[in-house]
Amino acid sequence: MTRALVALLAVAVGAAGIYAIGARQAHDHAPITLEAVPANHLAFASYQPGTWKRTVFILALGSDERAGLGGARTDAIHVIGLNPALGRATFIDIPRDTWVDIPGHGQGRINEAYGDGGVALTAQTVSQLVGVPISYVLVTTFAGFTKMVDGIGGVNVDVPYLMSDPNSGAAFNPGLQHMNGAQALSFSRDRHIPDGDLARTGHQGQLIIHALTDLRAKGTTLTDIVRDLDVLYRNVRTIGISPTDLFRLAQTALAIRPENIRNYTMPAALGFKGAASVVFVRQPDASSVFADFADDAVLQTH
């Protein structure tokens, strides 16, 4: 999550870690937070110099909390699996309206877990659904996302088709587009497109991979990375993560080449629960995907 919440994920994870080595602490009011999940936090027992062998699962969330909203939900939900031994990674995109069991709160849309119990309950809910241990959670807001994208000079995105949505502000021709923060946010929020929320969720994962591609194109040496991290330092704060572990996580995330990252939207179907529009987990397809993903963060049969 380093390049902009677009860095919502892999680049921001990496960037925050390397900058922390400089013994500087991120601001308390930073719009992006990277938090360790105590029950699953890695001990790095298998770490070797320059190499982290263990598979790790990270939950990336985009929160819609903002002034005047009256509560917060997660507008973007992505499980990122990193397999450093194979040099591969997979993003499992989960539609925000997915109907699930929320521990202690009955059934509801998965994005409601954040308002009910914050990061901890959201991680528990997603972990229960996908069947993987979440070690870190990255959270940003609309404002944080926009600021990060602008801070790294925008991001190049391959727009799949004409997008014109006054609700999200998305107005793009198909093809490669260079987007600023506001445009990237509009692209990632547009659901008035074929397949609606399912396609939107996939576009969010696509945006993150594009950001990682742009980041690597600017250089991946330690000097290159540190030079670009001032934006992240000013916008990311960490909770429960040591500088050493962050640095190791950064090395792992940034060592994976974009062409070895798979973006996959959870098998799902649009439907209704009463009068409410929701997304249902499509079984047995989803369970098959989750099992394939859980063992090593790589989809071998999907």
N, C-alpha and C positions, 0 to 999 in steps of 0.2 A: 504494500500500500504506500508506496512512497511517492508517487508523483502526484498526488492530488486526490486524495480520497477517491478521486480517481486513484487516488491514494487511499481511498477507503480501505485499501488493503495492503497488499504485499509491499508496495513501496513505502507506505507510511510506516509500516512495521519496521522495515529495514532502516529507513532514514532516522527515525527516532532513536533507534538503537545505537547507531554509529555516533550520532551527535552527543548522546549521553556520555560517551567515553570522555568527552572534554570536561567532565565533572560539572556540567551546567544542568540545572533542573528546569524542566519545562514550566511554563506559566500555569498557575492554578486555574485561570479562566480561559485557557486555550480551547478553541472550538472542537478539537479532535482529541479523543481519549483512547489510550491503549491500556487495557487492564488485564492482569493475569487472573485466571480462574483458579482459586486455591486448591480445589479438589483434584485438578488435573494438571497443575503447573509442572512443567518439566524440570527434572534435576540435572539434565545434560550429562548423565552418567556415561553415555557413550560418546561424548564429545572428544574429538582429537583435533590438534592444531589445524585450522583451516577447513575442518570438515565436521559437520554435524550429521550423524547417521540416522537419527530417529525421525520417524514420520510425525508431523505435528498438524493439528487442526485448529484453524483460526476462524472466528465468527466475525464477519464484517457487517456493521449495521449503519444505515442512514436514518437518523431520527427526524421526524417532522416537527419537533418541538420548536416553537417560536412564540414571540410575544403575541398575546391575544388569542392563542389557540385553545388554551384551557385543557392541558393534558398533552401526552406525547405517545406516539406510536412509531413503529419502525416502517419506513417507507421502502427500505431496501434491506434484504436479508440474503447473505451469501456465506456459505461454508467453504473455506479454502483449505485444501489439503496439500501440504508440501512434503515431497519425498526426495530428500537430498541425495540419498544413495543412488537413485535412478535419475536424478536431475530433472524430475517432472513434477507437475502440480495440476490440480483439478479444482475448478470452481463449481460448486453445486448451487444453482440459483433457486431460491425458494420464494414463490409469489407471496406478497404481503397479506393477501386475504385467504391464505390456506387455512382450512378448517381443521383444527387439531385439539388434542387434550392438553390443557395448560395445567401443570401440577398445582393442586390446591385451589383451582379456580374453575374447574369443569371444562366444558368445550367452548371454543371461541376462535376467532381469527388469530393467527399466530402473531400478528403485529400488536395485539392487545397485551401480550405478556410483558412488554417493556413498561407500559403504564401501570400494570399490576404489581410488578416486582423488579423493574429495572434490568440491569445487565445480568444479574445472577439468575433470575427467573427465565429470561430470554435464552440464556445459554443452556439452562436445564431443559427447556421446552424443545429447543432445536436439537440438542444432544439426544433426547428421547426419540424424536422423530427420525433422525438420520442414523443413529446408532454409532456415533463417534464421540470420543472425549474432547470437549472444547478446552484448549489450553489458554487461549487469549481471545479477548473481544475488543474489536476496534469500533468506536462509535464516533460519528460526526453528525452535524446538523446541515441544513440547507446552506446556511451562511458559511459554515466551516468548509463545506464542499466547494462553494463558489470561490472562497478566498484562496484555497489551496490550488485550484486549477489556474487561477489568475497568477498566483505566486510563482508557478513554474513555467509561465509563459504560454498557457493553453495546452490543448491536446488535440492530436489528429484522430478523427473518427471516421470510419467507413459507414456512411448512412445507407441502409439497405434499400430504402424506397422513399418516395416523396412523403414528407411529414408536414402537416399543417394543422396545428391544434392550438386554438386560442386559450384553452384552459391551462396547459402547461407552458405555452409560449413557444413550443417547438415549431420552427418554420425552416425546413431544410430540403434541398434538392438531393437526390440520390448521388452517392459517390463520396470520395474522400473530402472531408471538411475539417478546417482548423477551427476549433471552438474555444471561446473564452469560458470563464466560469459560469456565467449566466446561461450561455448556450448549452454547455455540457449538462447543466442541471435540467434544463428544459428537455433535452434529448432523453435523459434518463428517467424523466417523470411522465413522458407521453404514453398514455394507454389507449388513446383513441386511434388505434392502428389494428391491423389484422391480428387476431388472437389476444388482443387487449393486454391484460395484466401478465399473461404468460410471456408475451413478446417483450414487454417492458422490462421484466425481470432479466431476461436474457441480454437485453441491450445494456443493462447496468453492468453485468459481468464483462461484456465486450468492452465497455468503456475503460474498465480497470486494466484489462490486458493491453489496450491501446496505450494507456498511460505508461505502463511498464516498458512497452516497446520504445516509446519516446525517451524514457529515462535511460535505457541501455544505449540508445543511439548517441547520447551525449557523453558517454564514457562510463566505465564500470570500475575504474581503479579507485583506491581509497581516496586519492586526491580529488578525483572527479566527484565522488559521492559527497565528501565533506564540503566541497565548494558549493554544492547545491542544497545543503541541509539547513541553512539559516531560516528558510521559510518554514520548514518542519519544526525547528526548534521553537519558533515563535507561535506555532499553532498546535503542537502536540504535547499533551501531558501524559505521564505514565503512572500507573497504580500497581504496586506489588511486583515490579519487575526490576531486577538489578541491572546496572549498566553492562556488566559482563554478559548476562543472558541476552540482553537486547542486541549487543554487538554480534553475538553468535547467531541469533535469529536473523539479523540483517544480512549477514554473510550468506545464510542459507537461502533467503528469499531472493536476493539479488543475483545469486549464482545460477538460478533457473532461467533458461532462455525462453523468451515469449512463445516461440514455436513449439515448445514442449509443455505449454499450458493449455489445458482443455476447459472449455466453458460449456456447461451442461445444465439445462433447466430441468428441474424435477418433473417427472411424469405427472401430469395433472389434468383436470377437466374443469371448465367453468360451469357453475351451477348456482342453486339457490338453497338457502336454509331459511325456510319461511319466506319472508319478503326480502331478505338480505342477500345480495349478490356475494358469493364466496367462491373459493377455489378448492376443489376436492382432490386429495391425494389419489392418484390413479393406481389401483392395485390389480394384479401383483407386480406391475411394472416398476413402481417406485421402490418396493422392497428389494427387488433384484438389483436396481441401480445402487441403492444404499449399501447393500452387502458387497457389491463389487468395489465400491469406493472405500468402505471402512477398513479393509484389510491392509491397504498400502497407499491410499490416496490416489490411486490410478484406476481408470476405467479400462479394463482389458476387454470386456465383452459387450460394451455399449458404445 
